[in-house]
């Protein structure tokens, strides 16, 4: 196998790992936010806002990984 074939194989695997990591991170973030809301219902608005901002940043990292894959696929 040449280097181009290895890169072509590694790119989709990298995006898959990024998606798995994003899913785990989002699951933990939402779970902890729900626990916090259950403990302090009066702070639900602040907790939910922070959770949504955090979830957007986590998703942005996965989208960045996908963009890098598309850029590198053009080089293969």
C-alpha distance (Angstrom), angle and dihedral (degrees) to the residues before:
residue distance angle dihedral
X1 . . .
X2 3.75 . .
X3 3.80 126.2 .
X4 3.80 93.5 -99.2
X5 3.79 92.0 57.4
X6 3.79 91.5 49.1
X7 3.80 91.6 50.4
X8 3.80 89.7 47.5
X9 3.79 89.0 54.4
X10 3.80 95.7 42.9
X11 3.80 96.7 51.1
X12 3.84 98.0 66.0
X13 3.79 90.2 41.5
X14 3.79 89.5 53.7
X15 3.79 92.3 51.9
X16 3.78 89.6 48.1
X17 3.79 90.9 53.4
X18 3.80 90.3 47.5
X19 3.81 90.4 51.7
X20 3.81 92.0 48.3
X21 3.80 90.8 49.3
X22 3.77 90.9 47.9
X23 3.79 91.5 50.5
X24 3.79 92.4 50.1
X25 3.80 91.6 46.8
X26 3.78 93.5 48.6
X27 3.78 91.4 47.3
X28 3.77 92.3 53.0
X29 3.80 93.3 44.1
X30 3.78 94.1 50.8
X31 3.79 92.3 42.9
X32 3.78 92.8 52.6
X33 3.80 91.1 45.2
X34 3.81 90.5 53.4
X35 3.80 90.1 49.8
X36 3.80 90.2 50.3
X37 3.80 92.0 49.0
X38 3.80 90.4 49.2
X39 3.80 90.2 53.1
X40 3.80 96.1 43.8
X41 3.82 111.6 21.2
X42 3.81 92.7 172.9
X43 3.83 89.9 64.7
X44 3.81 93.6 51.0
X45 3.82 94.6 113.1
X46 3.81 94.3 53.8
X47 3.80 92.9 43.3
X48 3.79 92.9 48.2
X49 3.81 92.6 49.0
X50 3.80 91.9 51.0
X51 3.80 90.8 46.3
X52 3.81 93.0 52.1
X53 3.82 92.1 49.2
X54 3.79 90.4 48.8
X55 3.81 91.9 47.5
X56 3.80 90.6 51.5
X57 3.80 90.9 52.6
X58 3.81 91.6 48.6
X59 3.80 90.8 50.9
X60 3.81 90.6 47.0
X61 3.80 90.0 60.0
X62 3.80 90.5 55.3
X63 3.80 91.1 48.7
X64 3.82 89.7 50.6
X65 3.81 89.1 53.7
X66 3.81 89.6 51.2
X67 3.81 91.7 49.8
X68 3.81 90.8 50.6
X69 3.80 89.6 51.8
X70 3.80 91.7 52.5
X71 3.80 90.6 48.5
X72 3.80 93.0 49.0
X73 3.80 93.2 44.3
X74 3.80 87.2 64.1
X75 3.80 89.0 57.6
X76 3.83 95.0 52.0
